[in-house]
């Protein structure tokens, strides 16, 4: 079982999450992290609550519009 500390949070949380290719795999990673947080709270020495992980899951599950599309439309309208 991995221990999540301030010193190793980049190697244990950020890098593995960024390496995941799809949205589904990222959601699964967060769900597994939440389950680990519930089952083994002593392994989490960082400030990451269950509520914060749940909010991340909700945000990743929601359909988001890309900001790139909306900014392209405004710049095209400005050019006319």
KEBA-148246 format. One record per residue (C-alpha): x, y, z. Coordinates in steps of 0.2 Angstrom, whole numbers, padded with zeros to 4 digits, always signed. Layout:
KEBA-148246
XYZ
...
***
This chain:
KEBA-148246
+0000+0000+0000
+0007+0017-0005
+0009+0030+0008
+0004+0048+0002
+0015+0061+0009
+0020+0079+0005
+0037+0073-0001
+0030+0060-0013
+0014+0067-0019
+0021+0071-0036
+0027+0053-0039
+0011+0045-0032
-0003+0056-0037
+0001+0069-0050
+0012+0060-0062
+0002+0044-0063
-0014+0054-0065
-0007+0064-0079
-0001+0049-0088
-0018+0041-0090
-0024+0043-0108
-0043+0044-0106
-0056+0052-0096
-0063+0035-0090
-0047+0029-0084
-0044+0046-0074
-0061+0044-0066
-0057+0026-0061
-0040+0032-0054
-0050+0044-0043
-0063+0031-0038
-0049+0020-0032
-0040+0034-0023
-0056+0038-0014
-0058+0020-0009
-0041+0019-0003
-0044+0035+0007
-0059+0027+0015
-0051+0010+0019
-0033+0016+0024
-0034+0034+0031
-0018+0032+0040
-0009+0031+0023
-0014+0049+0018
-0002+0062+0026
-0008+0075+0014
-0022+0087+0015
-0034+0078+0003
-0052+0075+0010
-0064+0062+0004
-0076+0077-0001
-0062+0084-0012
-0059+0068-0021
-0078+0066-0023
-0079+0084-0031
-0065+0079-0043
-0074+0064-0048
-0090+0074-0051
-0080+0087-0061
-0072+0074-0072
-0088+0065-0075
-0097+0081-0081
-0097+0085-0099
-0087+0101-0101
-0087+0113-0116
-0069+0117-0121
-0065+0135-0119
-0055+0135-0135
-0071+0133-0146
-0079+0148-0137
-0064+0159-0139
-0063+0155-0157
-0080+0161-0160
-0078+0177-0151
-0062+0181-0161
-0070+0177-0177
-0085+0188-0173
-0072+0202-0168
-0064+0200-0185
-0080+0203-0195
***
